[in-house]
Amino acid sequence: MAATDEELEDLPPSAKLVFKVLEYDGPLTQKQIVQESMLSARTVRYALERLQEIGRVDEDVYFADARQSLYELTEAEPAVEADGGAEDAEPCCCAE
């Protein structure tokens, strides 16, 4: 489940900063996020947990050093219309 903008607004400032760091520089390890954001390791850990809870960050194996994880933003899922989407929609009157 991808987070909405409203869910991001409800996050603490540290989580928003980590989100922006990953948006501009990601994917990164926790250590790299600490360096880029200038936040403490504990604060970055907490921010990553919050972002994972709302489905905005994925954790993966960092192949250069398997002891670390690589964090990246999840792809935002397109909004699905309540009526089933474009497949069930009637053709536009303008189409010829």
Buried (B, 14 or more C-beta within 10 A) or exposed (E): EBBEEEBBEEBEEBBBBBBEBBEEEBBBBBEBBBEBBEBEEEBBBBBBEBBBEBBBBBEEEBEEEEEBBBBBBBEEEEEEEEEEEEEEEEEEEEEE
